[in-house]
Amino acid sequence: MATIATPARSVFETSPEKLRPFLHSLAGRVSGGANWLVRKKTVCDLLLGLDAFFALPAEERRALMGAGEDASSQDGTGPEDFRNVLPLYVGAILEGLKEEAVTGPEQAAIYMLSIHPEHQMAAEEWMLADPRNGKAVRRMMRSDRRYRQLMERMADHWKKTRAGQGSSETASSPR
């Protein structure tokens, strides 16, 4: 079991006011899962669905949302933009769950996708606590199609983030 520290900066506090109800609704849908097998599937399905929605041309997105031609705030957003905010959505979902510890491979896998370093560190701590934990996460990553698709979509974000950090930090740096 690895303790989850409270994030230093809340996604809910730093996100636009209009986005907050949506973020709360995502967290609410995931919290309804009976266990982390269900929650992982729900997170992956929700975010892959949102990714598919943002991959649509802007006109189709506006039509599906029932917005008219005046809704220019969505112009310029596309799959690349959405994939850069996927970690933010994962972080918001996990903040909404208010969990205290990482206790299983599915949970650790989702916590690794969060924008919050506190979530990532808790997942890493759990995986390093026992070699079987890390092995279970790797096995799940290989076998779960939805999770693998989500990771592929987030790869661009991670590459940009790591390139910005330089070579002084690594993903598995000691605490």
SULNORTA-V410813 format. One line per field, one symbol per residue. psi: psi as a letter, one per 30 degrees, with the letter a starting at -180 (. if undefined). burial: b if it has 9 or more other ideal C-beta (glycine too) atoms within 8 Angstrom, else e. A space follows every 50 residues. Layout:
psi: ???
burial: ???
This chain:
psi: kkkjkkkekkeefflkeffeeeeeeeeeeeffkfafeeeeeeeeeeeeee eeefflleeeeeeefgkaffifffkfkaeeeeffgeeeeeeeeeeffhlf lkfleeeeeeffflfkfeeeeeeeeeeffkeeeeeeeeeeeefjeeeeee eeffeeeeeeeeeffagfklfhkl.
burial: ebebeebeeebbeebeeeebeebbebbbbbbebeebebbbbbbbbbbbeb bebbebebeebbeeeeeeeebeebeeebeebbbbebbbbbbbbbbbbeee bbeebbbbbbbbbbebebbbbbbbbbbeeeeebbebbebbbeebebbbbb bebbebbeebeeeeeeeeeeeeeee
